[in-house]
């Protein structure tokens, strides 16, 4: 038996059309923005975003959370806000 057209893909509880791409959602982590999946004739294919190696001692992830980049030598270090400590200090 032949299908009338390209088949869709099922990923988790959702269906995706042929040639459609998406970032998978994996409970309890949520959407995996560094992974891209796509549907090809009823088969799901997924791949993690490939990143070039950072050529510095302390790379930053400001522009792209999936890939680290080196900061400019005169750039201030990134600060990370601790929401838990902030909530307790109120």
HELIX and SHEET records of a PDB file:
HELIX    1   1 UNK A   83  UNK A   88  1                                   6    
SHEET    1   A 2 UNK A   9  UNK A  11  0                                        
SHEET    2   A 2 UNK A  14  UNK A  16 -1                                        
SHEET    1   B 3 UNK A  21  UNK A  22  0                                        
SHEET    2   B 3 UNK A  35  UNK A  40 -1                                        
SHEET    3   B 3 UNK A  43  UNK A  48 -1                                        
SHEET    1   C 2 UNK A  25  UNK A  26  0                                        
SHEET    2   C 2 UNK A  30  UNK A  31 -1                                        
END                                                                             
